């Protein structure tokens, strides 16, 4: 049985059941820990309180940080001045929560990463490695730079340390999105993600699924290789399952052969542990 497959557990969902993470946010991703508990990571942002919330929302939405829009009204509107100061100090965060009752209730546990409000910090994915360490990949876009970064935790999500950049680019045509982590054979950490590229006609951006591999022994990221690519498509949101020692499936959204913006889910396969991937894109 492949690495991590033994941790899979059956799930049954009641249609009327909902569970909410303790910290507001989006893009929640859940992983089963070795001790049977669940850990979830999600996007989160500060939501400070003001006397005039409508004024703050208007000011912040007009400018990435809110400073420029709010400052113009600060001279005559004290609330606008408050908005200018507070919006600059607002933070974007990746937060972690845990559950010991199969997701019925959740408790906040730690902050994976934080960045100024003007940055784009999102798309987290968490994984527990075979030796117990937690790793979380996420995109961090700032100042015209696109990047996928990695943080780790050795105390089950309470504290996190940055492990640096997995991949980055300053080219506007090369955005990077939606990382997915997979540990192969307890030795290599693989980071799958969506990589933008311009169409041949230069009119719009297409997207490929690519992967980078980090050897546990050297702790170095190797060059990226293509997992899935098709002309006229925008492949994204990769998810990987290990079927056997060297047999991997990668599922992703795409719209090759469909109207632009009309998505389908397809799968590609690797039979050599992710070294190479087949060209056949199977419908799900």
N, C-alpha and C positions, 0 to 999 in steps of 0.2 A: 504493500500500500504506500502511495506517495507521501511525501512530507506534508504534514498538516491535515491529510485526509482523515486520519484516525480521530480527529477532534470534531468532525462533523456530527451533529445531533439532529434528530427529527424535530420538526416544529409543526405545531398546529395553531391556527389563528381563528379566533372568533370574529365574525364580520363586525360585531358591535364594539370590539375592544380597541381602545386607543391608549397610547402611553406617551407622555411628553417628557423630554429632557428638561432638567432643572434650569438650564440656561438657554434663553431664547436664541434662535439662530436657524440656519438652513444647512443642507447638504450633510445630513447625518449618516455616518457609516459605522456599523457595528461589527465587532469581532469577539469570538468566544475564547476566553483565556484558558490556560491549562488547568486552572483550579475550578473551572465550570462557570465562573462569573462572566458577565458581559462587560465589555468596554465600548463606549461610543465616542467618536470625535465629531465635531461639527463646527461650522462657521459661527462666529459670535461677534457682536459689536456693542460698544458702550451705548447705553440709552439714557443719558442724563435727564433729569427733570428740570423744567423751567416754568416760570410763571405763565408764559405765553407759548405753548408748544407749537401752535401754527406758525408763529413768527420764526421759530428755530428751524422747523422743517423747511420752510420756504428759503431761508438763508442758506442752509446747508446744501440743499438741492441745487442751488444756483452755481455753486462753486465746489470743487473737489474737497477742499478743507473747510469751506464756509467762511473763511476770513474776509475775502474780498467783498462778498455780497453783504455780510453783516456790518463791516466797518463803515460802509457808506451811510448807514442809518444810525450808527452809534451815537452821533453827536446829539440827536434829538430823541432817541429811543433807548433808554437804559436796558430794556430787554434785549435789543439787538446787540448791544455791547456784550451782554452776558453770553449771547449765542456765539459771537465771534471768538471769545476766549475759550468757551467750553468745547466748541466744535474742533478747534485746533488740538485740544488735549484728548479728544476721543480716540479710541483705539479699535483696531480690528484684531480679532483673536481667533485662534484655533483652540477649542477647549475640549477636555476629556471628562466623561462621566462614567460611572460604573453601576451595575445592577447585580444583586445577588438573588433575585427572585424571577429570573427569566424575562426581565424587561417590564415587570409590573410597576416597579418604582426605580428611580434613578437618583444617584447622589453625585454632586460635582466633586471632582477629584483633583484636577490640575489644569494649568494653562500650557498647551504645547508650544505655542509661539504667539507673539504679538507684534504689531506694526502700527505706524501712524495711520490716521484715517485716510490720508491721501493715497496710501498704498492699496494694492489688491491682494488680499491674503485669503485663500479659499481652496476648495477642492481637497480636503484632507482624506487620507486613507491610512488606517492603523493596522499593524500586524505584530503578533508576538513571535519572536524567533525561537528556534528549538532550544536555546540555552536560557530562555526566560526574558530576555530584553525586549522591550516594546520599541517599535520604530514607527514613525508617522511621516508620510510624505505629503506635501502640499505645494500649491503654486504660490509664488510671491512675485508679483509684478510691480515695479516701481521705477519712476524716472526713465521710462522708455525701455527698461530692461525686462525681459521675460525670463523666468527661472522656475525650476522645480527644486525645492529644498527638502532636507531631511532632519528630523530631530529624534532623539532617543530617550528612553526612560529605563532606569534600573530599579525603580521602586513602584512598579505597577501603575505608573501614570501620575504620581504625586508631583514629581519634579522632572523637568525635561531639559536636555542639553542639545544645542544645535550641532548637527553633524555636517553642516556645510551645504554646498550646492551640488545637486546631482547633474544638472545641465542648465545652461543659460544661453541667451542670445540677445543681442541688441538690435537685430534686424526686424523691422516692423512686420515683415512677411512671415516671421518664424515664431508665432505665439506657441506656448506650451500649456497644456491643460490636463486635468483629470488623471493624476497619477494613481497607479494601482501597484501595490507591493506583493511580491511572491517570493517565498524562500524555496529554493530548489535543492533537494538532497542534503539539507542541513548545512550546506557550505556556501552557497552563493545567494545573494539577495538580488532580486530582479525588480526593476522599476519600469513598468509599462506606462506610457502616456501618449496623449494626442499631440502631434506635431503639425503645425500649419505650414502651408506652402502656397505660393501663388499659382493660379491656373495658367496654362500656356497663353491664354489670351489676355492675361493680366487684369481681367475684369472682376475677379472674386477669388477668395481663398479656398483651396481644398485642404484636406487634412489626412495624415497617415497615422497609423498606430506604430510606434517604435518602442524599443526596449533597451535599457542599459543594465549591465550586470556588474555587481561588486563582489569581488572575491573576498571571503572572510579572512583569508590568510594575509592578503596584501592590503585590504581595505581601500582599494582603488577602483574607481568606476571605469569600465572599459568603454570603447566607442559604441555609439548607438547602432542598432541594426533594425531593419524594417520588418514589422510583423504583418501588417496589412496595408495595402495601397491600391487604389483604383482611380483611374482618370474620371473626372467628373463627380467624385464623391467627397464627402467630408466625414471621414471615419472618426469616431470618438468614444468616450466612456468605456475603456477596455476593462474587462474582468477575466480572470484566469483561473482555471481549474486544472489540477494535476491528476490525471487519470491513472497513471502508473509511473514508474521510475523516470522514463524519458518521454512519456506521452502527455502533452499539454494541449488544452483547448483555450482559445482566446475568443470571447464573445465581445461584440462591439456594436454600436449604432452606426448606420451609414445610409446613404441614399443613392448608391450607384445603380443605374438602370431605373431610377424612379424620378419623379419631378423634384427639382431642387427644393429642399426643405421638407420633403416627405420621407420620414425615416423608416428603416427596417432594422432588424437585429440579425446579424450573421456571425458565423464562427469560422475561424481558421485553425489549423492544427500543426503541431510540431511533434516529430517522433525522435528528436535527438536532444531533448532537454531544453528546447528553446534556442538552439543554435541556428536552425533554419526553420522557415515556415512555408507551408504549401500555398499555392496560388488559388486553390479552390475556396470560394466563399460560400458556405452552406447556409441556407435559410434556417431560422429557428422557428 
